[in-house]
């Protein structure tokens, strides 16, 4: 069996091996200034990585856990960090001069989901189009917060795509996907004409980032019978190994209780019509135990059942409401739940680990 300590890498093009989408991970090779004289170049196992896109040889040094830099010593592709029991998301190799090169995310073989101790980490995060509670735009702070959580799937609300001056007309969904090396699904609630006909359309809505391949995605507009903001439900079907996981994200009406209840009913119906494991990552704009959320509560369980405390998420500076939730189908079992003490948005992220 090939051991990580025996592993060396041949840097090679992967254009012929896979089609790279906008959401495919971008490989960082910062610090790789010159090849080491003793570098060797055997090949990487096909299951160890999805794509490598850089140039120059890498020394066959230690492989490190990308989370804690603990030395990896178990066999590919069943990588575990002996120091922290993390399953690393990326292979990090020592190169000459004590510098590091980070390769693309590990592509685990089918069936890995059943073998890992912590099968899935899900996060919901209303990013407030990258603006913090003080009104300052800083999308990099959003990226750093998500990165620090080591999430497997993230549902985000209030995500701009070249939408307005408030976010400097940046495509936030694509920027976060590339920055974090995660696949992207996006669903617009608002889809407006650009000021210049040569520019892309202005979109505002929800996004899902995933470590795993997204095999199907669809976005539906939620019903409304009054002059309130249009809302949407985004679904991404993710290949997590030997089965598919349906991940949903939405952001419900903020002010009108009746409209929010109507939208909640539509969300519940859409989720109930599917089979298999399902997760909802949402800003409900209401407590999940209120009567207006009864339709969703009848279909999904609240992940905060394994959390401690009140789980308040909004407003981020002094939270007093629990409106951001991770909910799941009965066939998934949460093990831990927590709210992240962060003020990079006006909402705090919620993290739930599933067994």
Helices and strands as residue ranges (DSSP letters): G 4-6, E 63-65, E 90-94, G 96-98, E 100-105, H 112-115, E 120-126, G 128-130, H 139-149, E 153-161, G 165-167, H 172-180, E 183-192, E 202-210, E 214-221, E 232-239, E 244-251, H 257-272, E 278-283, G 291-293, H 294-297, E 301-302, G 303-306, E 324-328, E 334-339, E 350-354
